[in-house]
């Protein structure tokens, strides 16, 4: 593949082998013996960036496509590769530069220019700030699409935690019996909710026990619950809220954002369950369910998405989202614009305005790679897989 039509805009030779891993490795070894070397992590995409094939935001999206665990994550990353974020950042950066050019001209040739309309200037800056905030609002979604959610299912023994995990994930990961204490270790099941990868963790029933093995499982359950992103506490509709449920609640197992599942509604109505006043407003949402009949699973999906602020996000969106590094630079740019607006309001010298405008432009340049240090590049591309 001759330059500049290759991925890196360099001359590229691609060797394809048939036969499986053994043949590939032997051909690779021959290449190394002939003087070739293995690529560094991210080296091909780094070369594509340095040669102008991609900007830095697009390059980061390449890594997100490779790491994507759901179709929604892949489509969001693909929107970044196609330049959605890049064009947004470039347009804002050019607006900062246009304003900066005007301010610099006014500093040197103020007498020859029309009177500055400060209200129009402030309105322009506020519009830019609003656009930055809209971009920042995608950060949470971007993080969840790439990292997923850890959801711990907790409760006392025999309330249907394992049945809930099986029904919700549509699997048979957990052993289900009527014998309390069947689950003694953490059982995991992966599923997709609204384009988000969710790792469900079924935990041992939390209770007082003399069984040493069961005690270990209970301690692990508490640790998992405290380290989860979301806790789903399960109680039985037929039993209502019991003293044992209060004990679990008092042990601060549900300190993280939590949902209450009233299970076994085939035996009693969820509305018959009366929660203590101290508990009533702790849970984000209460969901009625019957795990063995797979009732309430869709409501649980919706509750999870609402809890993490994604509402009814589907896996068919094509909107880009910013990562943590990009969000930090967007915040830096927004803060600089706010300082500039304050300087205008306080009628400070125009030189002060230009300092903040330059800061905003530099921050946006860090996202696209127009103003980026070698250390930042090294940090970004070191996270890539070898193949890219």
C-alpha positions in Angstrom: 0.0 0.0 0.0 1.7 3.1 -1.3 1.7 6.5 0.6 -0.4 8.5 1.1 -3.3 6.1 0.8 -2.4 3.8 3.7 -3.6 4.2 7.3 -0.3 5.8 8.4 0.2 7.8 5.1 3.4 5.8 4.7 4.4 3.0 2.4 3.1 -0.2 4.0 3.7 -3.9 3.2 1.1 -6.3 4.6 1.9 -10.0 4.8 -1.0 -12.4 5.0 -0.5 -16.1 6.0 -2.8 -19.0 6.0 -2.6 -22.0 8.4 -3.1 -20.5 11.9 -1.0 -19.2 14.7 2.0 -21.4 14.2 2.5 -20.2 10.6 1.9 -16.6 11.5 4.5 -16.8 14.3 7.1 -18.4 12.1 6.7 -15.8 9.4 6.8 -13.1 12.1 10.0 -14.6 13.5 11.6 -14.6 10.0 10.7 -10.9 9.6 12.3 -10.1 12.9 15.4 -12.0 12.0 15.6 -10.0 8.7 15.7 -6.7 10.7 12.1 -5.8 11.3 10.9 -4.9 14.9 7.6 -5.3 16.7 5.4 -2.1 16.8 5.1 -0.3 20.0 1.6 0.0 21.6 -0.4 2.5 19.5 2.5 3.1 17.1 0.5 2.8 13.9 -2.2 5.2 15.1 0.5 7.5 16.4 2.1 7.6 13.0 -1.3 8.3 11.4 -1.7 11.2 13.8 1.8 12.6 13.2 1.3 12.3 9.4 -2.0 14.2 9.6 -4.3 11.2 8.8 -6.1 11.7 12.1 -6.2 14.3 14.8 -5.7 13.4 18.5 -9.4 13.1 19.3 -9.9 10.7 16.3 -6.9 8.7 17.3 -8.3 8.2 20.9 -11.5 7.0 19.3 -9.6 4.3 17.5 -8.6 2.8 20.8 -12.2 3.1 22.0 -13.5 1.2 19.0 -11.0 -1.6 19.8 -12.0 -1.7 23.5 -15.8 -1.4 22.9 -17.8 -4.1 24.6 -21.2 -3.1 23.1 -22.6 -1.9 19.8 -23.5 1.4 21.4 -19.9 1.9 22.6 -18.5 1.0 19.1 -20.9 3.4 17.4 -20.1 6.2 19.7 -16.4 5.7 19.2 -17.0 5.5 15.4 -18.7 8.9 15.5 -15.5 10.2 17.1 -13.4 8.7 14.3 -15.6 10.2 11.7 -14.8 13.6 13.2 -17.9 14.6 15.2 -15.9 15.8 18.2 -13.0 17.1 16.1 -15.2 19.4 14.0 -16.9 20.6 17.2 -13.6 21.4 18.9 -12.1 23.0 15.8 -15.0 25.3 15.3 -14.9 26.5 19.0 -11.1 26.9 18.8 -11.4 29.0 15.6 -14.0 31.2 17.3 -11.6 31.7 20.2 -8.8 32.6 17.8 -11.1 35.0 15.8 -12.0 36.8 19.1 -8.3 36.8 20.1 -7.3 38.4 16.7 -10.0 41.1 17.2 -8.8 41.8 20.8 -5.2 42.0 19.7 -6.1 44.4 16.9 -8.1 46.6 19.3 -5.2 46.8 21.7 -2.9 48.1 18.9 -5.4 50.0 16.7 -8.4 50.8 18.9 -8.8 54.3 17.4 -9.2 53.0 13.9 -11.9 50.3 14.8 -15.6 50.7 15.6 -16.8 50.9 19.2 -16.8 47.5 20.8 -20.3 46.1 21.7 -19.5 44.4 25.0 -23.0 43.0 25.3 -22.6 41.2 22.0 -19.2 40.0 23.0 -20.5 38.6 26.3 -23.4 36.9 24.4 -20.9 35.3 22.0 -18.8 34.0 24.9 -21.9 32.7 26.7 -22.9 30.8 23.6 -19.5 29.2 23.4 -19.7 28.3 27.1 -23.1 26.6 26.5 -21.7 24.5 23.7 -18.8 23.5 25.9 -21.2 22.4 28.6 -23.2 20.4 26.2 -20.1 18.5 25.2 -19.2 18.0 28.8 -22.6 16.4 29.4 -21.5 13.5 27.1 -18.6 12.6 29.5 -20.7 10.4 31.8 -22.2 8.5 28.9 -18.8 8.0 27.3 -17.4 6.7 30.6 -20.2 4.2 31.1 -20.1 3.0 27.5 -16.4 2.2 27.8 -16.2 1.0 31.4 -19.7 -0.4 32.0 -21.4 -0.8 35.4 -20.8 -3.1 38.4 -24.2 -4.0 39.9 -24.2 -5.9 43.2 -27.4 -7.8 44.2 -27.6 -8.0 48.0 -30.1 -9.1 50.6 -30.8 -11.7 53.2 -30.9 -15.4 52.4 -33.7 -16.9 50.3 -35.2 -13.7 49.0 -34.5 -14.7 45.3 -31.2 -12.9 44.6 -29.9 -15.8 42.5 -33.2 -16.2 40.7 -33.1 -12.5 39.9 -29.6 -12.7 38.5 -30.6 -15.6 36.2 -33.8 -13.9 35.1 -32.3 -10.5 34.6 -29.3 -11.8 32.6 -31.3 -14.5 30.9 -28.8 -17.1 31.9 -28.4 -20.0 34.4 -25.3 -18.7 36.1 -26.4 -19.0 39.7 -27.6 -22.2 41.4 -31.1 -21.7 42.8 -32.6 -23.8 45.6 -35.0 -23.3 48.5 -32.1 -23.9 51.0 -30.9 -20.6 52.6 -27.2 -20.0 52.1 -26.9 -21.8 48.7 -24.8 -19.0 47.3 -21.5 -18.7 49.2 -19.3 -16.9 46.8 -19.7 -14.1 44.2 -21.4 -15.3 41.0 -21.1 -13.0 38.0 -23.2 -12.6 34.9 -22.6 -10.0 32.1 -25.4 -8.4 30.2 -26.2 -5.3 28.2 -28.7 -2.6 29.3 -29.4 0.2 26.9 -26.1 -0.1 25.2 -24.2 -0.3 28.6 -22.3 -3.4 29.6 -23.5 -4.4 33.1 -21.6 -6.9 35.3 -24.2 -8.4 37.7 -22.8 -9.8 41.0 -24.9 -12.2 42.9 -23.7 -12.2 46.5 -24.1 -14.5 49.5 -27.2 -13.8 51.7 -26.2 -11.5 54.5 -27.2 -12.9 57.9 -25.8 -14.1 61.3 -24.3 -17.5 60.9 -21.9 -19.8 62.7 -20.8 -21.5 59.4 -17.2 -20.3 58.7 -17.4 -20.6 54.9 -20.7 -18.8 54.9 -19.2 -16.0 57.0 -16.4 -15.5 54.5 -19.0 -15.3 51.7 -21.0 -12.7 53.6 -17.9 -10.5 54.2 -17.1 -10.7 50.5 -20.7 -9.7 49.8 -20.3 -6.6 51.9 -17.0 -5.7 50.2 -18.5 -6.2 46.7 -21.5 -4.0 47.6 -19.4 -1.2 48.8 -17.2 -1.3 45.7 -20.1 -1.5 43.2 -21.4 1.3 41.1 -25.0 0.4 41.9 -26.5 -1.9 44.6 -29.8 -3.7 44.1 -31.2 -4.8 47.4 -33.8 -7.6 47.2 -36.5 -8.2 49.8 -39.5 -10.7 49.7 -43.0 -9.3 49.1 -44.4 -12.2 51.2 -42.2 -11.4 54.2 -42.2 -7.6 53.8 -39.5 -5.5 55.4 -38.0 -7.7 58.2 -35.6 -7.0 61.1 -32.9 -8.8 59.1 -33.4 -6.4 56.2 -33.0 -3.5 58.7 -29.8 -5.1 59.9 -28.4 -5.2 56.4 -29.5 -1.6 55.9 -27.8 -0.5 59.2 -24.5 -2.2 58.1 -24.3 0.4 55.3 -24.3 -2.1 52.6 -26.5 0.2 50.5 -24.4 3.4 50.8 -23.8 3.6 47.0 -26.8 4.5 44.7 -29.3 1.8 45.3 -32.5 0.3 43.9 -35.0 -1.8 46.0 -36.4 -4.9 44.4 -39.6 -6.3 46.0 -39.4 -9.9 44.7 -41.9 -12.7 44.8 -44.9 -10.5 44.0 -46.7 -13.7 42.8 -47.1 -14.4 46.5 -48.1 -10.9 47.8 -48.6 -7.4 46.3 -45.6 -5.1 46.4 -47.9 -2.3 47.7 -48.4 -4.4 50.9 -44.7 -3.9 51.8 -44.3 -1.1 54.3 -40.9 0.4 54.5 -39.5 2.1 57.7 -39.4 5.9 57.3 -35.6 6.0 57.6 -35.5 3.6 54.5 -38.3 5.1 52.4 -36.3 7.8 50.6 -32.8 6.1 50.5 -33.6 4.0 47.4 -33.6 5.7 44.1 -36.5 3.5 42.9 -38.6 0.6 44.1 -39.3 -2.2 41.5 -41.8 -4.9 41.9 -40.6 -8.2 40.5 -41.1 -12.0 40.3 -37.8 -13.5 39.2 -39.1 -17.0 38.5 -41.8 -15.5 36.1 -39.3 -12.9 34.7 -41.7 -10.1 35.8 -40.1 -6.6 36.3 -36.9 -7.1 34.4 -37.7 -4.3 31.9 -38.5 -2.0 34.8 -35.2 -2.9 36.3 -33.4 -1.9 33.1 -35.1 1.4 33.0 -34.4 2.1 36.7 -30.7 1.4 36.2 -30.5 3.7 33.2 -32.4 6.4 35.0 -30.2 6.0 38.1 -27.0 6.6 36.1 -28.6 9.5 34.2 -28.9 7.9 30.8 -32.7 7.6 30.6 -33.8 5.5 27.7 -30.5 5.5 25.8 -30.6 2.9 23.0 -27.8 1.0 21.3 -28.6 2.8 18.0 -27.3 6.3 18.7 -24.4 7.7 16.7 -23.4 10.6 18.9 -19.8 11.0 20.0 -18.8 11.3 23.7 -15.8 12.8 25.4 -13.3 10.9 27.5 -11.8 12.0 30.8 -8.8 13.7 29.2 -11.0 15.6 26.8 -13.4 16.5 29.5 -10.6 18.0 31.6 -9.6 20.3 28.7 -13.2 21.3 28.0 -13.6 22.3 31.6 -10.3 24.2 31.4 -11.6 26.1 28.3 -14.9 26.8 29.9 -13.3 28.2 33.1 -11.1 30.4 30.9 -14.1 31.8 29.1 -15.9 32.4 32.4 -12.9 34.4 33.6 -12.9 36.4 30.4 -16.6 37.2 30.8 -15.9 38.4 34.4 -13.0 40.6 33.2 -15.4 42.2 30.7 -18.0 42.8 33.3 -15.4 44.3 35.7 -14.1 46.5 32.8 -10.5 45.2 33.3 -7.9 46.0 30.6 -8.3 44.2 27.3 -4.9 42.5 27.8 -6.5 40.5 30.6 -9.2 39.3 28.2 -6.7 38.0 25.7 -4.9 35.9 28.4 -8.1 33.9 29.1 -8.9 33.6 25.4 -5.4 32.1 24.7 -6.0 29.7 27.6 -9.3 28.5 26.1 -7.7 28.1 22.7 -4.8 26.2 24.1 -7.1 23.8 26.1 -9.1 23.1 22.9 -5.9 22.6 21.0 -4.9 19.9 23.6 -8.0 17.9 22.5 -7.4 18.0 18.8 -3.6 17.7 19.2 -2.8 21.2 17.8 -1.1 22.1 21.1 0.0 18.9 22.8 3.2 17.8 24.6 5.2 14.7 23.9 4.4 13.5 27.4 0.7 13.6 26.7 1.1 11.8 23.4 3.2 9.1 25.1 0.6 8.7 27.8 -2.3 8.3 25.3 -0.7 5.9 22.9 0.9 3.7 25.5 -2.7 2.5 26.4 -3.3 1.1 22.9 -3.1 -2.5 22.0 0.0 -3.6 20.0 -1.9 -4.1 16.8 -3.0 -0.5 16.5 
